[in-house]
Amino acid sequence: MSDLVGLYNYWIFIVLMMIGFYIVMAQHNLIKKVVGLNIFQVSVFVFYISMSKVENGSAPIIADGVTVYSNPLPHVLILTAIVVGVATTALALALVVRIRDAYGSIEEDDIEAAERTQEKDF
Amino acid sequence: MLANLPALQVVLPLMAAPICLILRRADWAWAFSLIVTWCCFAISILLLLQVQTVGDISYPMGDWAAPWGIEYKVDLLSAFLLVIVSAIGSVVMPYARRSVEAEVPGPRIYLFYTMYLLCLCGLLGIAITGDAFNLFVFLEVSSLSSYVLISMGRYRRSLTAAYRYLIMGTVGATFYIIGVGMMYMMTGTLNMADLAARIPAVADTRTIQVAIAFIIVGLGLKLAIFPLHMWLPNAYTFAPSVVTIFLASTATKIAVYALLRMVFTVFGGAPLFVVAQALMMLAVVAMFVGSLVAIYQSNIKRMLAYSSIAQIGYMVLGISFISAIGLTGGIIHLFNHALVKGALFMAVGCMFLRLESVRLEDMAGIGKRMPVTMACFLIAGLGLIGVPLTAGFISKWYLVLAAFEKDMWYIAALVLASSLLAVIYVWRVVEVAYFKPVPPGANEIAEAPISMLVPLCILTGASVYFGIDATRTVDIAADAANFLMRGMMP
């Protein structure tokens, strides 16, 4: 029981990760895939931030009467990962815009059908 | 200056990329990138010489000492990879001018070179960094820029290919940081050398085992190991020729390097005892599936892309032997395949410039119409097969030796059998090019311009040279392999 409650953050991490991963694989809409990818990445942020928390630890700022600090390093790492995630999302959405211009659809099935019927070159 | 070379290796292309953006004019951007890539190549050669004479270089970024700050570490293996990447990067540049003009819309050309430099920066960074998280950052720098480069192809399918690669690549990179996070949970460090020292104490925990699984699968996606290769054929087929040349000869190689670094340096080879057999099986399947599918392609670029999947199989096979000879074979194949596949894709790019097609049936009689290009294709093709006196023979020789050393004669037989499959797909092109008449009424076409032929001949020549006189490359690969094996836990 204590595992269930005590590791609450990690359960959330796993659930989010699986939801995101499932959406990436199962959805055929290109935008939804990007959303899934985002959830997948955010789950990792939750994971990193959870592991850096020290019980009863305060923010890593030196102050009177505080002796236990949380680990700031994973937070900083995740700051980097967030930036990477934003760049990935922006690029993915930009590609989706161009794909819609080129194919007139953002449904993978339509795009694949168009690729099969209209382009025999490949 | 000399002491700061490790930093310059990465910072130079990183700073050059935005300058390229400011230059705007296509020819200026090209000339500037040319100079930058050649400087990168010079730096990597200097680093290799330095490593060979005085030993490993450790460079603390911003003077923060190693376990806390980010350390750049150049040992023989990373110096070798730096040379491979920057050599290909600089040989491709003279070629790029005409090819990019023909395949990328004019107003976007300066953006192309910006992305090219960023991609080079990311790949070099992966090879040089000694920090597990920093490796992720560089992995994403190189990946994001390569998605953009692929999407610049002239087909609309370039866009979908880039999108699919983006999804797969991001999943792979995210798997990798999950693994790194778990290692950090158990050890409290991200520095590779420090991790290597601390992991043995906690190696038997579930967390570390899961971390190993995440990292191997994540990097496996990046290096397109069978069955995680689905993104590769379309990405290579629909990218502009220059991008295909560059990515085929560097990106997957760097991913193999990252795998070696994590498995051997960080985990001390421990995961290999568990996954080696699985890796070997996947490698053998990749060798056959890649080659068999390649035989049935009528688009030459796609054919070579599938052949790359097979060749990645050979590299992974070399790793999975867990022996110094096997590793030597794998590492030397990194280098040889970079030369051979670079030359082949360059030849295809030359044909595309003149023919506007990479379809096999349009190649009829090309041997007479573009004699130099096709001759290079033939020679590089022999290298791909592994005919003696070409680079491919050296790598396959070591793989076969490693198989016999472990008494796995059937693996040696499989290596030879899959090489025969390569004969078939190379022969298909040669047959059409040399023995079919030029179709009547075909447009008069000239040989490719000299600026593209020279890089093509350099790579082809190198693939022959390093097949005849392989002592230097084999020495480096063998030393690097021995170094990796020494790091293994008993």
Boltz contact constraints between the chains, C-beta under 6 A:
constraints:
  - contact:
      token1: [A, 37]
      token2: [B, 170]
      max_distance: 6.0
  - contact:
      token1: [A, 41]
      token2: [B, 174]
      max_distance: 6.0
  - contact:
      token1: [A, 44]
      token2: [B, 174]
      max_distance: 6.0
  - contact:
      token1: [A, 44]
      token2: [B, 177]
      max_distance: 6.0
  - contact:
      token1: [A, 44]
      token2: [B, 178]
      max_distance: 6.0
  - contact:
      token1: [A, 47]
      token2: [B, 181]
      max_distance: 6.0
  - contact:
      token1: [A, 48]
      token2: [B, 181]
      max_distance: 6.0
  - contact:
      token1: [A, 51]
      token2: [B, 185]
      max_distance: 6.0
  - contact:
      token1: [A, 77]
      token2: [B, 133]
      max_distance: 6.0
  - contact:
      token1: [A, 84]
      token2: [B, 140]
      max_distance: 6.0
  - contact:
      token1: [A, 87]
      token2: [B, 144]
      max_distance: 6.0
  - contact:
      token1: [A, 88]
      token2: [B, 170]
      max_distance: 6.0
  - contact:
      token1: [A, 92]
      token2: [B, 166]
      max_distance: 6.0
  - contact:
      token1: [A, 95]
      token2: [B, 159]
      max_distance: 6.0
  - contact:
      token1: [A, 95]
      token2: [B, 162]
      max_distance: 6.0
  - contact:
      token1: [A, 95]
      token2: [B, 163]
      max_distance: 6.0
  - contact:
      token1: [A, 98]
      token2: [B, 159]
      max_distance: 6.0
  - contact:
      token1: [A, 99]
      token2: [B, 159]
      max_distance: 6.0
  - contact:
      token1: [A, 102]
      token2: [B, 156]
      max_distance: 6.0
  - contact:
      token1: [A, 102]
      token2: [B, 159]
      max_distance: 6.0
  - contact:
      token1: [A, 122]
      token2: [B, 299]
      max_distance: 6.0
